Amino acid sequence: MRFGVPLGLLHPDAWKDVAIAADELGFESVWLPEHLVFTTDLSLAVYPGTDKPGISPATPLFDAPAYLCWLAGLTSRVMLGTAVHLYALRHPFVSARAFATLDRVSGGRAICGVGAGWYEGEWLAAGVDFATRGARLDEAIEVTRRLWSEPAVAHAGRFYDFPEVAFEPKPVQARLPILAGGESGAALRRAARLCDGWISMPHSLASIRGPLDRLAALRDGTASDGRPFSVTAHAYELTGPAEVPHWERLGVDRMIVRPWRRSREAVTALTAFAAEYGLRP
């Protein structure tokens, strides 16, 4: 099992120290979420399944790939991922360049977690149609795969249309992994059809079985072309090391864990977790 650390659940002042500690303690990856902008009008910010806003306009926002590039220079082995990046809010040239740069400066440690997003106000503010975000993301992923692998690319699609371009440098990784986040039918289909893996919402061992079953059924009906496929689970309430094999038997390859309660306790808690779960640098 690989273990990741969700930096987004910490105060940003702790990100540097926690990323360095994760790198030194044997955690496999660190992860940042992202939003591009928050509007002050909260009428379009109600989080799905609740009656409350899912954002606070005063929350500080950072460019996740850029921040991870800085962390790449402070670490040597830990993978650097987004959970998740709103890829389709930008032209694929912009996002593809950002992650290719991260992969280059980190020596091949980038993981591109993507999602269609839930917060309509952000899309309206950016002038991008919220209703087509899923289809736009699917096309952006297909364009990105070509930019990262082909010497020259021309494209004429529903959302993107450009003449032949060169895109250099390519990522270090022969196939920089793109993982799809989300648990809607569209998100799971995206993971199965277009991506190298899936990232769950926060789950317990019992609650993750449903989406995993749906994902497995979709993958059974999709040609994978032999590409590796990983399952990443946000699992914040682990009961102990004995629980991990049960996640493995469900097909989970990576667990993003949060063994702290307060940001100031994070490094100490990660150190204790690494010792208890047998992590090695």
C-alpha positions in Angstrom: 0.0 0.0 0.0 1.1 3.5 -0.8 0.2 6.3 1.5 -0.4 9.9 0.6 -0.8 13.2 2.6 -3.5 15.7 1.9 -1.8 19.1 2.2 -5.1 20.9 1.5 -6.4 19.9 4.9 -3.6 21.8 6.6 -3.0 25.5 7.0 -0.8 26.6 4.1 1.9 27.7 6.5 2.4 24.0 7.3 2.6 22.7 3.7 6.4 23.1 3.3 7.3 21.3 6.6 4.7 18.6 6.1 5.8 17.9 2.5 9.5 17.6 3.6 8.5 15.3 6.5 6.4 13.1 4.2 9.4 12.8 1.8 11.7 11.9 4.6 9.4 9.5 6.4 8.5 7.3 3.5 5.1 8.6 2.4 4.6 8.0 -1.3 2.9 11.3 -2.2 1.6 14.7 -1.2 -1.6 16.2 -2.7 -3.0 19.7 -3.2 -6.5 20.6 -4.2 -7.3 23.7 -6.2 -9.8 26.3 -7.2 -9.1 29.1 -9.6 -11.3 31.8 -8.0 -14.1 32.2 -5.5 -16.9 34.7 -6.0 -18.4 36.7 -3.1 -21.9 35.7 -4.2 -22.6 32.4 -2.3 -25.9 31.6 -4.0 -24.1 29.3 -6.4 -21.7 27.8 -3.9 -24.0 25.3 -2.0 -22.0 22.0 -1.8 -23.9 19.1 -3.3 -25.8 17.1 -0.8 -25.9 19.9 1.7 -27.7 23.2 2.2 -24.6 25.2 3.0 -21.9 26.9 1.0 -18.9 24.7 0.3 -16.4 27.6 0.0 -15.4 30.8 1.9 -14.5 33.6 -0.5 -11.7 34.7 1.9 -9.9 31.4 1.6 -6.4 31.8 0.2 -6.0 30.1 -3.2 -2.7 28.9 -4.8 -1.7 27.7 -8.2 -1.3 24.0 -7.3 1.1 22.9 -10.0 3.3 26.0 -9.4 3.2 25.4 -5.6 4.1 21.7 -6.2 7.1 22.8 -8.4 8.4 24.7 -5.3 7.9 21.6 -3.1 9.7 19.6 -5.8 12.9 21.6 -5.1 12.6 20.8 -1.4 12.0 17.1 -1.7 13.7 14.2 -3.5 11.4 11.2 -3.8 7.8 11.9 -2.8 5.3 12.1 -5.7 3.5 15.4 -6.2 -0.2 15.3 -7.1 -3.4 17.3 -7.4 -6.7 16.1 -5.9 -8.0 17.6 -7.9 -7.1 20.1 -10.6 -10.0 21.8 -12.6 -8.3 21.0 -15.8 -11.0 22.2 -18.2 -11.2 25.8 -16.6 -8.1 26.5 -18.8 -7.1 25.7 -22.4 -5.3 22.4 -22.4 -2.2 24.1 -23.5 -2.0 25.8 -20.1 -2.7 22.8 -17.9 -0.6 20.4 -20.0 2.3 22.9 -19.8 1.9 23.2 -16.1 2.1 19.5 -15.4 4.8 18.8 -17.9 6.8 21.5 -16.2 6.1 19.9 -12.8 7.2 16.5 -14.1 10.4 18.0 -15.5 11.5 20.0 -12.5 10.6 17.1 -10.1 12.4 14.4 -12.2 9.3 12.5 -13.0 7.2 12.9 -9.8 4.0 14.5 -11.1 0.5 13.0 -10.8 -2.3 14.9 -12.5 -5.5 14.4 -10.6 -8.4 16.1 -12.5 -12.1 16.7 -11.8 -15.0 18.4 -13.5 -15.8 20.5 -10.4 -19.0 21.3 -8.6 -18.9 25.0 -8.0 -20.7 26.9 -10.7 -19.8 30.4 -9.6 -16.1 29.8 -10.4 -16.9 28.8 -14.0 -19.2 31.7 -14.6 -16.6 34.1 -13.3 -14.0 32.6 -15.7 -16.4 32.8 -18.6 -16.5 29.0 -19.2 -19.8 27.1 -19.6 -20.5 25.1 -16.5 -23.0 22.8 -18.2 -20.4 21.4 -20.6 -17.5 21.1 -18.1 -17.5 17.3 -18.2 -17.4 17.0 -22.0 -14.8 19.8 -22.0 -12.6 17.9 -19.5 -12.8 14.7 -21.6 -11.7 16.5 -24.7 -8.9 18.3 -22.8 -7.6 15.0 -21.5 -7.5 13.5 -25.0 -5.7 16.6 -26.3 -3.2 16.5 -23.4 -2.3 12.9 -24.0 -1.3 13.8 -27.6 0.6 17.0 -26.5 2.6 14.9 -24.1 3.4 12.1 -26.5 3.3 13.2 -30.2 5.9 15.4 -31.9 3.3 17.6 -33.5 -0.4 17.9 -32.8 -3.3 19.5 -34.7 -6.9 19.3 -33.3 -10.4 20.2 -34.4 -12.9 19.3 -31.7 -16.1 20.6 -30.0 -14.3 22.9 -27.6 -10.7 23.2 -28.8 -9.5 23.9 -32.4 -5.9 24.7 -33.2 -3.4 24.2 -36.1 -0.5 21.9 -35.8 1.7 22.8 -32.9 4.9 21.5 -31.3 4.9 20.9 -27.5 8.2 20.6 -25.9 9.6 19.4 -23.5 7.6 16.3 -23.0 7.1 15.0 -19.4 9.9 12.8 -17.9 7.4 10.0 -17.3 6.6 8.1 -20.5 3.0 8.3 -19.4 2.4 11.0 -16.8 -0.6 9.6 -14.8 -3.9 11.3 -15.1 -6.3 10.3 -12.4 -10.0 11.2 -12.4 -11.7 12.3 -9.3 -15.4 12.3 -8.5 -18.1 9.6 -8.0 -20.8 10.5 -10.5 -21.5 8.2 -13.4 -19.7 10.6 -15.7 -16.6 10.8 -13.4 -16.4 7.0 -13.1 -16.7 6.6 -16.8 -14.0 9.2 -17.4 -11.7 7.2 -15.1 -12.4 3.9 -16.8 -12.2 5.2 -20.3 -9.7 8.0 -20.4 -7.5 7.9 -17.3 -4.8 6.0 -15.5 -6.7 5.7 -12.2 -9.5 7.0 -10.0 -9.5 9.2 -6.8 -12.3 8.7 -4.4 -14.1 11.2 -2.1 -13.5 10.6 1.7 -14.6 7.0 2.6 -14.7 4.3 5.1 -14.0 0.7 4.3 -17.7 0.0 4.1 -18.8 3.1 2.1 -16.2 2.8 -0.7 -17.5 -0.6 -1.9 -20.3 0.9 -3.9 -18.3 3.2 -6.1 -15.6 0.6 -6.5 -18.2 -1.9 -7.7 -19.5 0.6 -10.2 -16.0 1.4 -11.4 -15.1 -2.3 -11.8 -18.2 -2.8 -14.0 -17.3 0.2 -16.1 -13.7 -1.0 -16.5 -14.9 -4.5 -17.5 -16.6 -2.9 -20.4 -13.8 -0.6 -21.5 -10.7 -1.3 -23.5 -7.8 -0.4 -21.4 -5.0 -0.9 -24.0 -3.0 -2.6 -21.2 -2.4 0.7 -19.4 -1.8 0.5 -15.6 -4.8 1.6 -13.5 -4.6 2.7 -9.9 -7.3 3.4 -7.2 -6.6 6.2 -4.7 -8.9 6.4 -1.6 -9.2 9.3 0.8 -9.3 7.4 4.0 -9.1 9.7 7.0 -10.4 7.4 9.8 -8.1 4.3 9.7 -8.4 2.2 12.8 -4.9 0.7 12.5 -2.5 -1.2 10.3 -4.7 -4.4 10.4 -7.3 -2.5 8.4 -5.0 -1.9 5.4 -5.1 -5.4 3.9 -8.9 -5.1 3.6 -8.5 -2.0 1.5 -5.9 -3.8 -0.6 -8.4 -6.7 -1.2 -10.9 -4.2 -2.6 -8.3 -3.0 -5.1 -7.1 0.2 -3.5 -3.5 0.9 -4.3 -3.0 4.2 -2.5 -4.6 5.7 0.7 -4.6 9.4 1.4 -4.5 9.7 5.2 -4.9 12.4 7.8 -3.5 11.2 11.1 -3.6 14.7 12.7 -6.3 16.9 14.2 -4.6 20.3 14.0 -2.1 21.6 11.5 0.6 22.2 14.2 0.4 18.5 15.1 0.8 17.2 11.6 4.6 16.5 11.5 4.4 14.7 14.8 1.4 12.7 13.8 3.0 11.7 10.5 6.1 10.5 12.3 4.0 8.3 14.6 1.9 7.0 11.6 5.1 6.1 9.7 6.4 4.1 12.6 3.1 2.4 13.3 2.4 1.5 9.7 6.0 0.5 8.9 6.8 3.1 6.3 10.4 3.3 5.1 12.1 6.2 3.3 
